[in-house]
Amino acid sequence: MNSLNDGSYRFSVLPGTRDHRGFFIQETTYELVDVSDAGWARICLDSAACYYVDPANIRAS
């Protein structure tokens, strides 16, 4: 993961990554927002597109 000056982290996801509902998500760069108590990583593409994914599907970009 790459740390930006504002303390956020940017990374990409592995090919074939699905969100918590089972839908495939786009292979691009995301920002890590937080990790839920259930273990899902909340990642956001922008202010309108966020997803919960398995943290094992995150890779350094």
C-alpha atoms as one frame of an Amber mdcrd trajectory, in Angstrom:
protein
   0.000   0.000   0.000   1.199   3.481  -0.736   0.810   6.113   1.957  -0.101
   9.568   0.728   0.769  12.822   2.511  -2.737  13.005   4.011  -2.309   9.652
   5.798  -4.532   7.657   3.436  -3.483   4.466   1.684  -3.856   3.703  -2.034
  -3.742   0.174  -3.399  -5.293  -2.091  -6.012  -7.253  -5.321  -5.712  -6.483
  -8.758  -7.092  -8.181  -9.874 -10.323 -11.541 -11.480  -9.632 -12.125  -9.635
  -6.344 -15.757  -9.599  -5.215 -17.430  -7.313  -2.724 -19.407  -8.524   0.297
 -22.507  -8.994  -1.899 -20.669 -11.215  -4.400 -20.291  -8.667  -7.209 -16.987
  -8.275  -9.038 -15.295  -4.922  -8.531 -13.143  -3.017 -10.980  -9.385  -3.603
 -10.943  -8.128  -0.079 -10.279  -6.631   2.008  -7.470  -8.684   2.432  -4.286
  -8.307   4.171  -0.941  -8.557   2.145   2.279 -11.149   3.789   4.540 -11.381
   1.323   7.428 -11.803  -2.310   8.429 -15.124  -3.381   9.955 -15.517  -5.469
  13.111 -16.606  -8.332  10.846 -13.237  -8.197   9.057 -14.241  -6.540   5.781
 -12.004  -3.785   4.372 -13.987  -0.732   3.253 -12.382   0.684   0.124 -13.442
   3.665  -1.964 -12.836   4.629  -5.569 -14.231   8.127  -4.976 -16.783   9.739
  -2.658 -19.671   7.849  -4.311 -18.257   4.361  -4.945 -17.242   2.322  -1.899
 -17.062  -1.449  -1.400 -16.471  -3.972   1.372 -13.918  -6.603   0.344 -11.845
  -9.346   1.941  -8.536  -7.723   3.037  -6.694 -10.719   1.527  -7.624  -9.348
  -1.924  -5.685  -6.108  -1.433  -2.275  -5.688  -3.038   0.252  -2.877  -3.127
  -0.077  -0.738  -6.239
